[in-house]
């Protein structure tokens, strides 16, 4: 199953689960609290379900679950392949004879498809094919460097959706703020007449949506920075592995 299909399935599941939680518990409980407060002539209580009840918060939670999956799945892939850096995958075929074609064939035959697609293996295969065609150490070094740069660029491009989600969640919160303030202003005449309940409830919508969106954004930004730390470490480890097990051996 491709990563795009998995991502779409997780998005659909996030929508279903979060929406069921909202229509099954959060909104009914919030409506009950608001009605109780209205009948008692009090303002809306600062309960958690009141803070979470609006549509902007629901959308933010859906995007949080989806974004967390995108980030954590990438982290899992990196951590799962970290053991490769502790294994000497480049073995000399003879004491004084280095045959890159045989090493490539050995990698393809002994590693699974998931492992072959790992950035380290792809870098080794690219470098070995370049050396097989030229028998030049400088070309081999250039191939390693260009492959590492390509991996960094690809990782940055793959993170674009995550960065968009981290930007979009606070924006959705601000939409709730604008909506709440607009509703509050439309009830200004009632507030002047002495009924401020409607205006305070609308202002609650405005500030609650921003609060929830910013908290979710802080959480996603934290785990996203952990992903970037792992990706940067992977790039450094690939370069160090190639220097230790490939370049040093050929020289």
C-alpha positions in Angstrom: 0.0 0.0 0.0 1.5 3.4 -1.0 2.1 6.2 1.4 -0.5 8.4 -0.3 -3.2 5.7 0.2 -2.3 5.2 3.8 -2.3 9.0 4.4 -5.8 9.3 2.8 -7.2 6.4 4.9 -5.8 8.0 8.1 -7.4 11.3 7.2 -10.8 9.6 6.6 -10.5 7.7 9.9 -9.6 11.0 11.7 -12.7 12.7 10.3 -14.9 9.9 11.4 -13.5 9.4 14.9 -13.4 13.1 15.8 -16.8 13.8 14.4 -18.3 10.9 16.3 -16.7 12.2 19.5 -18.2 15.6 18.9 -21.7 14.6 18.0 -21.8 11.8 20.6 -20.4 13.6 23.6 -18.8 17.0 23.3 -21.6 19.0 21.7 -24.5 17.4 23.6 -22.7 18.0 26.9 -21.8 21.5 26.0 -25.3 22.4 24.9 -26.6 21.0 28.2 -24.2 23.1 30.2 -25.0 26.2 28.2 -28.8 25.7 28.6 -28.4 25.2 32.4 -26.3 28.4 32.6 -28.9 30.3 30.5 -31.8 29.2 32.7 -29.8 30.2 35.8 -29.0 33.6 34.3 -25.3 32.9 34.3 -22.6 33.2 31.7 -21.2 30.1 30.0 -18.9 28.0 32.3 -15.3 27.5 31.4 -15.6 23.7 31.0 -13.4 21.7 28.6 -16.4 20.7 26.4 -17.4 24.4 26.1 -13.9 25.3 24.9 -13.9 22.4 22.4 -17.5 22.5 21.1 -17.1 24.7 17.9 -16.5 23.5 14.4 -13.1 25.2 14.1 -11.8 23.1 17.0 -13.1 20.0 15.5 -11.3 20.7 12.2 -8.1 21.4 14.2 -8.2 18.1 16.0 -8.8 16.3 12.7 -5.7 18.0 11.2 -3.7 17.3 14.4 -4.3 13.5 14.1 -3.5 13.5 10.4 -0.4 15.6 10.9 0.8 13.5 13.8 0.5 10.4 11.6 2.5 12.0 8.8 5.3 13.0 11.2 5.4 9.8 13.3 5.3 7.5 10.3 8.4 9.3 8.9 10.1 9.0 12.3 9.3 5.3 12.5 10.8 4.7 9.0 14.0 6.5 10.0 14.4 4.7 13.3 13.6 1.3 11.7 16.5 1.6 9.3 19.0 3.0 11.8 20.5 -0.5 12.4 21.9 -0.4 8.9 24.5 2.1 10.0 25.9 -0.5 12.4 26.3 -3.2 9.7 29.2 -3.4 7.3 27.3 -3.7 4.0 30.4 -3.3 1.9 32.4 -6.4 1.9 35.5 -6.9 -0.3 35.2 -9.8 -2.7 38.9 -10.4 -2.5 41.8 -9.1 -0.6 43.1 -6.9 -3.4 40.1 -6.8 -5.7 37.1 -4.5 -5.1 34.2 -5.4 -7.4 31.3 -2.9 -7.1 29.0 -4.9 -9.3 29.2 -7.9 -7.1 28.5 -5.8 -4.0 25.4 -4.2 -5.7 24.1 -7.7 -6.6 24.7 -8.8 -3.0 22.7 -5.9 -1.6 19.8 -6.5 -4.0 19.6 -10.2 -3.3 20.0 -10.1 0.5 18.0 -7.0 1.5 14.2 -6.7 1.4 12.5 -4.2 -0.8 11.9 -1.8 2.1 15.5 -1.9 3.1 16.7 -1.3 -0.5 14.6 1.8 -0.7 16.3 3.2 2.5 18.4 6.3 1.8 21.7 4.7 2.9 21.2 1.8 0.4 20.2 4.1 -2.4 23.3 6.2 -1.8 25.6 3.1 -1.7 24.1 1.7 -4.9 24.4 5.1 -6.7 28.0 5.5 -5.6 29.0 1.9 -6.5 27.5 2.2 -10.0 29.4 5.4 -10.6 32.6 3.8 -9.4 31.9 0.7 -11.6 31.7 2.9 -14.7 34.6 5.1 -14.1 36.9 3.4 -11.5 37.6 6.9 -10.2 37.6 7.7 -6.5 36.8 11.4 -7.1 33.7 10.5 -9.1 32.7 8.1 -6.3 33.0 10.9 -3.8 31.0 13.3 -6.0 28.3 10.7 -6.4 28.0 10.3 -2.6 27.8 14.1 -2.1 25.2 14.6 -4.8 23.1 11.6 -3.5 23.2 13.0 0.0 22.1 16.4 -1.3 19.3 14.8 -3.3 18.0 13.0 -0.2 18.0 16.3 1.8 16.0 18.0 -0.9 13.5 15.1 -1.2 13.0 15.0 2.5 12.4 18.8 2.6 9.8 18.4 -0.3 8.1 15.6 1.5 7.7 17.7 4.6 5.8 20.4 2.7 2.4 19.0 3.6 3.3 18.9 7.3 4.5 22.5 7.2 1.2 23.5 5.5 -0.8 21.8 8.3 1.1 23.5 11.0 0.4 26.8 9.2 -3.2 26.0 8.5 -4.3 25.0 12.1 -3.7 28.5 13.6 -5.3 30.1 10.5 -8.4 28.0 11.2 -8.3 29.2 14.8 -8.2 32.8 13.6 -11.2 32.1 11.3 -13.1 31.1 14.5 -11.9 34.3 16.1 -13.3 36.4 13.2 -16.6 34.5 13.2 -17.0 34.9 17.0 -16.2 38.6 17.0 -18.6 39.1 14.1 -21.4 37.4 16.0 -20.6 39.4 19.1 -20.8 42.7 17.2 -24.2 41.7 15.7 -25.5 41.3 19.2 -24.2 44.7 20.4 -27.7 46.2 20.5 -28.9 43.5 22.9 -25.8 44.1 25.1 -26.7 47.8 25.3 -30.1 46.8 26.4 -28.6 44.8 29.2 -28.6 41.2 27.8 -24.9 40.4 27.4 -25.1 36.6 27.5 -25.2 36.4 23.7 -22.2 38.6 23.2 -20.1 36.8 25.9 -20.9 33.5 24.3 -19.8 34.7 20.8 -16.6 36.1 22.3 -16.0 32.8 23.9 -16.2 31.2 20.4 -13.6 33.7 19.2 -11.0 33.1 22.0 -11.6 29.4 22.4 -10.9 28.6 18.8 -7.6 30.5 18.9 -6.6 28.9 22.1 -7.1 25.4 20.9 -5.5 26.0 17.5 -2.4 27.5 19.0 -2.0 24.7 21.5 -2.3 22.1 18.8 0.1 24.0 16.6 2.7 24.1 19.4 2.4 20.3 19.8 2.8 19.6 16.1 5.7 21.9 15.8 7.5 20.1 18.6 7.2 16.6 17.1 8.0 18.1 13.6 11.3 19.5 15.0 12.0 16.0 16.3 11.5 14.6 12.8 13.8 17.2 11.3 16.4 16.3 13.9 16.2 12.7 12.9 16.4 13.5 9.2 19.4 15.8 9.7 21.1 13.1 11.7 20.3 10.5 9.0 22.1 12.7 6.4 25.2 13.0 8.6 25.2 9.3 9.3 25.0 8.4 5.6 28.0 10.7 4.9 30.0 9.2 7.8 29.1 5.6 6.8 30.2 6.1 3.2 33.5 7.7 4.4 34.2 4.9 6.8 33.1 1.8 4.9 33.3 2.8 1.2 35.8 5.7 0.5 38.4 4.6 3.1 38.3 1.0 1.9 38.7 1.9 -1.8 41.6 4.3 -1.0 
